[in-house]
């Protein structure tokens, strides 16, 4: 009986070690992918763009831009979010999927995608915003019609 328990305990320890090792490999792959995607530079650029937009929308914030940058760098920087990004990627992707993405981003097409994706995402957001702006009168009419319907049922 003791021997069976020792064997089971040994197997459990081996399984646990394999699981920890697999998680370490996945975390290493996720970190490599984030580095390859140049996420640090992208976040820094996004912080700068966010600050520029805020100051443009509200010029009274201009004297506080450096303070706001300090705050954002403290809480939104790659360094402050890196472990959370690793968790996100290791939760959503297997080690093999992470390795596949690494292989893709190491290609010229992958490198081009890294460079182009932020601009494409921004242009996509602009398209969506433009579409909404063009059709705001329709939304306003729909809301007014719903208001009338709701008043009738009350």
N, C-alpha and C positions, 0 to 999 in steps of 0.2 A: 504494500500500500504506500509506504514511504517513497519507494522507488517511482511509482506512478505519479505521485504528487511532485517529486523532483523533476521528472520529465515534463509534466504539464507546466510547472513553473518556468522551466528552461525554455519551453516553446513560447510561453506567454512573453517572456523577456525578449526573445528573438523577434517576435511579432511587433512588440512595442518599439524595439530598436529600429526595425525596418520601417515602421510608420514614421518615427521621428526623422530618420534619414531621408525618407521620401519627401517629407514636409520641408526639410532643410534644402533638398535639391530643388523643390518647387519655389521656395523663397529666393534661392540663388538665381534661378531662371527668371523669376519675376523682376528681381532687381536688375539683372542684365538687360532685360527687355526695356525697363523704364529708362535705363541709361542710354540704350541704343536709340530709343525714341526721343532722346534729348529733352525729357520731361522737365528738367530743371530750367533750361533756357525758355521753354514754352511757358512755364508758370511765371517766370520773371517778366517775360514780355506781356503776359496777360495782366499781371499786376499793374505794369506801367500803363497799358491800354485802359484798364478799369479806372485808374486814377485820372488819366486824361479825360475820359468821358465824364467822370464825376465833376471835375473842375470846369469842363466846358458847359455842362448842364447847370452848374451852380458856381459861378465865378467867385462868390464869397468864400469858397473853400480853398482858393489858391494859396493863401498864406499858410494853410495847414497841410499842404500836400506832402511835405517831408515827414510830418508826424503821422499822417495817414499811411505813408509808405512804410515807416518803421513798424506800425501796427500790423499791416498786411504781411510784411516780411516775417514778423514774429509768428503769426498764426496761419498764414496761407503759403508760406515758402515751401519749396521742395523738401528742405531739411526737416521742417516741422510736420510735413504730411507723408514723408517717404514710407514709413512703416505702415501707415494706413493704406497707401496705394498698393504696397506689397500684399497686404491682407486682401484687398479688393481683387487683385489679379489672381492670387492663389485660391480664392474662394470660387471665382468664376471659371478658371481654366485649369486643366490638368497640366502636369509637367510636360507631356508631349505637345499639347497645344501651345504652351509657352515656347517650347523649343521650335515649333513650326513657325511661330510669329517672329522669333529671333532670326531664324533662317531667312524669312521673307524680308525683314527690315535690313538685313545685311546686303540684300541685292540692290542694284541701282534703282530699280522700280520702288523698292521699299524705302530707300533713302529719299527718293522724290516724293513719295507719299507723306513721309514725315514732314518735309518742307511745305508741301502744298495743303495738307489737311487743315491747319488752323485757318488759312485764308478761305478754303472751301467751306468750312463750318461757319465762318463769319458771313460769307456771301449767302449761304443757305438761310441763316438767321435773317439777313436783310431781305431775302426773297419772301420769307414768311411774314415779316413785318410789313412789307410793301403790300402784299396780298390783303392783309387785314386792314390796313389803312384805306385801300381802294374800296373795300366793301363795308366800311363802318356804317354808312347810311342804312344798308340792309340789316345789319345787326341792330341798329337803333330801332328800326321798324319792327323787327321781330320781338324786341324787348317790350316795345310799346303795345304790340298786339297781345303778348303774354300778360302784361299788366292789366289790360282790359278784361282778358279772360279770367284772371284771378279775382278782379273786383266783382265780376258777375257771379262767381261762385261763393262769394263771402256773404 
